[in-house]
Amino acid sequence: MKNELIAATTSHFKSQFGKDPSYVFLSPGRINIIGEHVDYNDGFVLPAAIDKYVCVAIQPTQNNTIRLIAKDLQDSYAFEYNEPLVPINKTWVNYILGVVHQLVKSNNNPLGCDIVISSNIPIGAGLSSSAALSCGICYAFNEVFSLGLSKKEIALIGQLSEHEFAGVKCGIMDQFASVFGKENQVIKLDCNTLEYEYYPANFNDYTLLLLDSKVKHTHLTSGYNTRRMEVEAGLMQIKSQYAKVASFRDCTMEMLHNIENKMDALYYKRCCFVVQEIERVQLAVRALESDDFIALGKLMTATHEGLSKLYEVSCDELDFLVSKALEDTSVLGARMMGGGFGGCSINLIRKDAVDDFIFKMQKQYHQHFDIELHGYKINISQGSSTYHRATTI
């Protein structure tokens, strides 16, 4: 699958620009085992890069123009990197403009180049194709133009690109996982300090399976930003009662119970989820360390309950997929994954049951929603990387 993506991207580059690219880069999507909607709340998350990628083929030129071609969208765009950059009405372009804007602002100027982009990350499935694109472009510029950026700086530039040019006030998890991912390992990321640890992702007789609802409700962006406002307001109410609370990681459920009647009811629900989810990540790490997959599955399921009932970012389709999955004895846990209002569920399932499970779920889902369900078998992969570099430019 990876080799086919690379071949298709490089072939398209040659057909468009008349020569092979000098560099080819791969930037992966990500899953998050647990720790949803806490990356922007100073919590902990447990993501991993997966073997689905944005492929960036690039050739430096001798001018100031950056020419972009999105193979899958059959679209193109060109701009001068040294001209003032502002968002335009092409979403995919904005992720790249945002990266170049950040680079120029910090005097890490890219130069002219030709770029072809292609991807096998399903769009709208909650696998962070946008972070893979922005970080992949930044990683490519860093390598091609010897900018000397660290992995951390690349991830932060990708995040700022989304904030300022895509209008989504995302946390750092997606970008961090895409850049720092390691094959067969998950990352425990402290979203406050950006300290991180790797843990082996050896699920023995089990595996992680994604079920794509093929639904993306239009209120994702507005809902995401609204949740950020609600938890920020809730945290202010908590701080007004507990002076020592600096962030949600300092807060306990006992504290919340004690001040429930002093908090806005909606903010209370949102804050309950965040506090509980931060604790679940810690428990999930212990479960992985001890190969306690039953405990891990229960934690994943508890996360879905919180996302659906307390944080209210699920939808009927995802709730259906999770509830039906949990009826299957081969599934240890299931939950919605990503920003919400659509996208994928992630399921911890016995390896030998995957194919039958997908078939059964496809049938039930189609009968209930008249939507074709797709299952993604995934492997945990390396982060952003150079696939090919020409010996001479």
C-alpha positions as CSV (number, residue, x, y, z in Angstrom):
1,M,0.0,0.0,0.0
2,K,2.8,2.4,0.9
3,N,4.8,1.5,-2.2
4,E,1.8,2.0,-4.4
5,L,1.2,5.5,-3.0
6,I,4.8,6.4,-3.6
7,A,4.8,5.1,-7.1
8,A,1.6,6.9,-8.0
9,T,2.8,10.2,-6.5
10,T,6.2,10.2,-8.2
11,S,4.6,9.1,-11.5
12,H,2.2,12.0,-11.3
13,F,5.0,14.4,-10.5
14,K,6.9,13.3,-13.6
15,S,3.8,13.7,-15.8
16,Q,3.1,17.2,-14.5
17,F,6.7,18.6,-14.3
18,G,8.5,16.5,-16.9
19,K,11.1,14.9,-14.5
20,D,11.3,12.8,-11.4
21,P,11.2,14.5,-8.0
22,S,14.5,14.9,-6.1
23,Y,12.8,14.0,-2.8
24,V,9.9,11.9,-1.6
25,F,8.6,12.1,2.0
26,L,6.0,10.2,3.9
27,S,3.9,11.7,6.7
28,P,1.6,9.4,8.6
29,G,-1.9,9.8,10.0
30,R,-2.5,8.8,13.6
31,I,-4.7,7.0,16.0
32,N,-5.3,7.8,19.6
33,I,-5.8,4.8,21.9
34,I,-7.1,6.9,24.7
35,G,-7.0,10.6,25.9
36,E,-9.5,12.3,23.6
37,H,-10.1,16.1,23.8
38,V,-7.5,16.5,26.5
39,D,-4.5,17.6,24.4
40,Y,-5.7,21.2,24.6
41,N,-6.6,20.8,28.3
42,D,-3.0,20.1,29.6
43,G,-3.7,16.4,29.8
44,F,-2.0,13.3,28.6
45,V,-2.7,11.4,25.4
46,L,-1.7,8.0,24.0
47,P,-1.4,8.3,20.2
48,A,0.6,6.4,17.6
49,A,1.4,7.0,13.9
50,I,-0.2,4.5,11.5
51,D,0.6,3.0,8.1
52,K,-1.5,5.4,6.2
53,Y,0.3,8.4,4.7
54,V,0.5,11.7,3.0
55,C,3.1,11.4,0.3
56,V,5.0,14.6,-0.7
57,A,7.2,14.6,-3.9
58,I,9.3,17.7,-4.2
59,Q,11.8,19.3,-6.5
60,P,13.6,22.6,-5.6
61,T,13.6,25.3,-8.4
62,Q,15.6,28.4,-9.1
63,N,12.7,30.9,-8.5
64,N,10.5,32.2,-5.8
65,T,7.4,30.2,-6.8
66,I,6.0,27.2,-4.9
67,R,3.8,25.2,-7.3
68,L,1.4,22.7,-5.6
69,I,-0.5,19.9,-7.2
70,A,-3.0,17.8,-5.1
71,K,-3.2,14.6,-7.2
72,D,-6.3,13.2,-5.4
73,L,-8.2,16.4,-5.7
74,Q,-7.1,17.1,-9.2
75,D,-6.4,20.6,-8.1
76,S,-3.4,23.0,-8.2
77,Y,-2.2,26.3,-6.8
78,A,0.9,28.4,-7.0
79,F,2.2,31.3,-4.9
80,E,5.3,33.3,-4.1
81,Y,6.8,32.3,-0.8
82,N,8.1,35.8,-0.1
83,E,4.7,37.6,-0.7
84,P,2.3,38.2,2.2
85,L,0.3,35.1,2.8
86,V,-3.4,34.9,3.8
87,P,-5.9,32.0,3.9
88,I,-7.8,31.4,0.7
89,N,-10.9,29.4,-0.2
90,K,-9.0,26.1,-0.8
91,T,-8.8,24.2,2.5
92,W,-5.9,21.9,1.5
93,V,-3.9,24.9,0.3
94,N,-4.3,26.7,3.6
95,Y,-2.5,24.0,5.5
96,I,0.5,24.6,3.3
97,L,0.2,28.4,3.3
98,G,0.0,28.3,7.0
99,V,3.3,26.3,7.3
100,V,5.1,28.6,4.9
101,H,3.8,31.6,6.8
102,Q,5.2,30.3,10.0
103,L,8.6,29.5,8.4
104,V,8.9,32.9,6.9
105,K,7.9,34.6,10.1
106,S,10.7,32.8,12.0
107,N,13.2,33.6,9.2
108,N,13.3,29.9,8.1
109,N,12.6,30.7,4.5
110,P,11.9,27.9,2.1
111,L,12.7,28.5,-1.5
112,G,11.0,27.9,-4.8
113,C,9.9,24.3,-5.5
114,D,7.5,22.0,-7.3
115,I,5.3,19.7,-5.1
116,V,2.9,16.9,-5.8
117,I,0.8,15.6,-2.8
118,S,-1.2,12.4,-2.6
119,S,-2.6,10.5,0.3
120,N,-4.2,7.2,1.3
121,I,-5.4,8.6,4.7
122,P,-9.2,8.5,4.5
123,I,-10.4,12.1,4.6
124,G,-12.9,12.9,7.4
125,A,-12.2,9.6,9.2
126,G,-10.6,11.3,12.2
127,L,-7.1,10.0,11.3
128,S,-5.6,13.5,11.2
129,S,-4.9,13.8,7.5
130,S,-4.6,17.6,8.0
131,A,-1.8,17.2,10.6
132,A,-0.1,14.7,8.3
133,L,-0.2,17.2,5.4
134,S,1.0,20.3,7.4
135,C,3.7,18.3,9.2
136,G,4.7,16.5,6.0
137,I,5.2,19.7,4.2
138,C,7.2,21.3,7.1
139,Y,9.3,18.2,7.4
140,A,10.0,18.2,3.6
141,F,11.0,21.9,3.6
142,N,13.2,21.3,6.6
143,E,15.0,18.5,4.8
144,V,15.2,20.0,1.4
145,F,16.3,23.5,2.4
146,S,18.3,22.5,5.5
147,L,16.3,24.7,7.9
148,G,17.6,22.9,11.0
149,L,14.2,22.6,12.7
150,S,13.8,20.1,15.5
151,K,10.9,17.5,15.4
152,K,9.2,19.5,18.2
153,E,9.4,22.7,16.1
154,I,7.9,20.9,13.1
155,A,5.0,19.7,15.2
156,L,4.4,23.2,16.7
157,I,4.5,24.8,13.2
158,G,1.9,22.3,12.0
159,Q,-0.3,23.2,14.9
160,L,0.0,26.9,14.4
161,S,-0.8,26.4,10.7
162,E,-4.1,24.9,11.7
163,H,-4.8,27.6,14.2
164,E,-4.1,30.6,12.0
165,F,-4.9,29.3,8.5
166,A,-7.5,26.6,8.9
167,G,-9.4,28.1,11.9
168,V,-9.3,25.0,14.1
169,K,-7.8,25.6,17.6
170,C,-6.5,22.0,17.8
171,G,-4.1,20.7,20.5
172,I,-0.7,19.3,19.7
173,M,-1.4,15.6,19.8
174,D,-2.1,15.0,16.0
175,Q,1.1,16.8,14.9
176,F,3.2,15.3,17.6
177,A,2.2,11.8,16.7
178,S,2.7,12.3,13.0
179,V,6.2,13.6,13.6
180,F,7.4,11.5,16.6
181,G,5.7,8.2,15.8
182,K,7.8,5.0,16.0
183,E,7.0,1.6,14.5
184,N,5.1,-0.7,17.0
185,Q,5.2,1.9,19.8
186,V,2.7,4.3,21.3
187,I,3.5,7.7,22.7
188,K,2.5,8.9,26.1
189,L,2.6,12.6,25.6
190,D,2.4,15.2,28.3
191,C,0.5,18.0,26.5
192,N,1.6,20.5,29.0
193,T,5.4,20.1,28.9
194,L,5.6,18.1,25.7
195,E,7.6,15.5,27.5
196,Y,7.0,12.0,26.1
197,E,7.7,8.3,26.6
198,Y,7.3,5.4,24.3
199,Y,5.6,2.2,25.2
200,P,5.6,-1.1,23.2
201,A,2.3,-1.6,21.3
202,N,2.3,-5.4,21.5
203,F,-1.3,-6.5,21.7
204,N,-0.5,-10.2,21.5
205,D,-3.7,-12.0,20.3
206,Y,-5.5,-8.7,19.8
207,T,-5.3,-5.8,17.4
208,L,-6.7,-2.4,16.8
209,L,-9.4,-2.0,14.1
210,L,-11.0,1.2,12.8
211,L,-14.6,1.3,11.5
212,D,-15.2,4.3,9.4
213,S,-18.8,5.6,9.8
214,K,-18.4,7.6,6.5
215,V,-20.1,10.4,8.3
216,K,-18.8,13.9,9.0
217,H,-21.4,16.2,10.4
218,T,-20.9,19.9,9.5
219,H,-20.7,21.1,13.1
220,L,-17.2,19.5,13.7
221,T,-15.2,22.7,13.5
222,S,-17.8,24.8,15.4
223,G,-18.4,22.1,17.9
224,Y,-14.7,21.6,18.5
225,N,-14.1,25.3,19.1
226,T,-17.2,25.5,21.3
227,R,-16.0,22.7,23.5
228,R,-12.7,24.5,24.0
229,M,-14.6,27.6,25.1
230,E,-16.8,25.6,27.5
231,V,-13.9,23.8,29.3
232,E,-11.9,27.0,29.5
233,A,-14.8,28.7,31.1
234,G,-15.3,25.7,33.4
235,L,-11.7,25.7,34.5
236,M,-12.0,29.4,35.4
237,Q,-14.9,28.5,37.7
238,I,-12.9,25.7,39.3
239,K,-9.9,28.1,39.8
240,S,-12.2,30.6,41.5
241,Q,-12.9,27.9,44.2
242,Y,-9.5,26.3,44.3
243,A,-6.6,28.7,44.1
244,K,-4.0,25.9,43.8
245,V,-5.6,24.5,40.6
246,A,-3.4,25.6,37.7
247,S,-4.8,23.2,35.1
248,F,-7.1,20.2,34.8
249,R,-4.4,17.8,35.9
250,D,-4.5,19.5,39.3
251,C,-8.2,18.9,39.6
252,T,-10.0,15.8,41.0
253,M,-13.5,14.5,40.8
254,E,-13.9,15.1,44.5
255,M,-13.2,18.8,43.9
256,L,-15.8,18.9,41.1
257,H,-18.4,17.2,43.2
258,N,-17.8,19.7,46.0
259,I,-18.5,22.7,43.8
260,E,-21.1,21.2,41.4
261,N,-23.8,23.6,42.7
262,K,-21.4,26.6,42.1
263,M,-20.7,25.7,38.5
264,D,-22.6,26.1,35.3
265,A,-24.3,22.7,34.7
266,L,-23.0,22.4,31.1
267,Y,-19.4,23.4,32.1
268,Y,-19.6,20.9,35.0
269,K,-20.3,18.0,32.6
270,R,-17.5,19.0,30.2
271,C,-15.0,19.3,33.1
272,C,-16.0,15.9,34.5
273,F,-15.1,14.3,31.3
274,V,-11.7,16.0,31.1
275,V,-10.7,15.1,34.6
276,Q,-11.8,11.5,34.2
277,E,-10.1,11.1,30.8
278,I,-6.8,12.4,32.1
279,E,-6.9,9.7,34.8
280,R,-7.9,7.0,32.2
281,V,-4.7,7.7,30.2
282,Q,-2.6,6.9,33.3
283,L,-4.5,3.7,33.9
284,A,-4.2,2.7,30.2
285,V,-0.4,3.0,30.4
286,R,-0.4,0.6,33.4
287,A,-2.7,-1.8,31.5
288,L,-0.3,-1.8,28.5
289,E,2.7,-2.3,30.7
290,S,1.1,-5.4,32.3
291,D,-0.5,-6.7,29.1
292,D,-3.9,-6.3,30.7
293,F,-6.0,-5.9,27.6
294,I,-9.3,-6.5,29.3
295,A,-8.6,-3.4,31.5
296,L,-7.5,-1.4,28.5
297,G,-10.7,-2.3,26.6
298,K,-12.8,-1.2,29.6
299,L,-11.1,2.1,29.7
300,M,-11.6,2.7,26.0
301,T,-15.3,2.0,26.4
302,A,-15.6,4.3,29.4
303,T,-14.0,7.0,27.3
304,H,-16.8,6.6,24.7
305,E,-19.4,6.9,27.3
306,G,-17.9,10.2,28.5
307,L,-17.5,11.5,25.0
308,S,-21.1,10.7,24.2
309,K,-22.8,11.7,27.4
310,L,-20.6,14.3,29.1
311,Y,-18.7,15.9,26.3
312,E,-21.4,15.3,23.7
313,V,-19.2,15.0,20.6
314,S,-20.5,11.7,19.4
315,C,-23.4,11.1,17.0
316,D,-26.0,8.4,16.4
317,E,-23.8,6.5,13.9
318,L,-20.8,6.3,16.2
319,D,-22.9,5.3,19.2
320,F,-24.4,2.6,17.1
321,L,-21.0,1.2,16.0
322,V,-19.7,1.2,19.6
323,S,-22.8,-0.4,21.1
324,K,-23.0,-3.2,18.4
325,A,-19.2,-3.8,18.7
326,L,-19.5,-4.3,22.4
327,E,-22.1,-7.0,21.9
328,D,-19.4,-9.1,20.1
329,T,-17.4,-11.3,22.5
330,S,-14.2,-10.8,20.4
331,V,-14.2,-7.1,21.2
332,L,-12.6,-6.0,24.5
333,G,-13.4,-2.3,24.1
334,A,-14.6,0.3,21.6
335,R,-15.0,4.1,21.3
336,M,-15.3,6.9,18.9
337,M,-12.0,8.5,18.0
338,G,-11.0,12.0,17.0
339,G,-12.8,15.3,17.2
340,G,-16.2,13.7,17.0
341,F,-19.5,14.2,15.1
342,G,-18.4,11.4,12.7
343,G,-15.3,9.7,11.7
344,C,-14.1,6.3,13.0
345,S,-14.6,4.1,16.0
346,I,-11.5,2.3,17.3
347,N,-11.9,-1.3,18.5
348,L,-9.7,-3.6,20.5
349,I,-10.5,-7.0,18.9
350,R,-9.2,-10.5,18.7
351,K,-7.0,-10.8,15.6
352,D,-8.7,-14.0,14.3
353,A,-12.1,-12.4,14.5
354,V,-11.5,-9.3,12.4
355,D,-12.8,-10.3,9.0
356,D,-16.0,-11.9,10.3
357,F,-16.5,-8.9,12.6
358,I,-16.1,-6.4,9.7
359,F,-18.6,-8.3,7.6
360,K,-21.2,-8.5,10.4
361,M,-20.8,-4.8,11.2
362,Q,-21.1,-3.7,7.6
363,K,-24.4,-5.6,7.3
364,Q,-25.9,-4.2,10.4
365,Y,-24.7,-0.6,9.7
366,H,-26.1,-0.7,6.2
367,Q,-29.4,-2.0,7.4
368,H,-29.7,0.7,10.0
369,F,-28.3,3.8,8.2
370,D,-28.1,2.8,4.6
371,I,-24.4,3.7,4.6
372,E,-21.5,1.5,3.4
373,L,-19.2,0.9,6.4
374,H,-15.5,0.5,5.8
375,G,-13.0,-1.3,8.2
376,Y,-9.4,-0.3,8.3
377,K,-6.8,-2.8,9.5
378,I,-3.9,-0.7,10.7
379,N,-0.3,-1.1,11.9
380,I,1.6,1.3,14.1
381,S,4.3,3.0,12.0
382,Q,7.2,5.4,11.8
383,G,6.6,9.1,12.0
384,S,7.4,11.6,9.2
385,S,10.4,10.3,7.2
386,T,12.4,10.7,4.0
387,Y,11.6,7.9,1.6
388,H,13.9,8.9,-1.2
389,R,16.6,11.6,-1.6
390,A,18.5,12.1,-4.8
391,T,22.3,12.0,-4.6
392,T,22.5,15.2,-6.6
393,I,20.1,18.1,-7.0
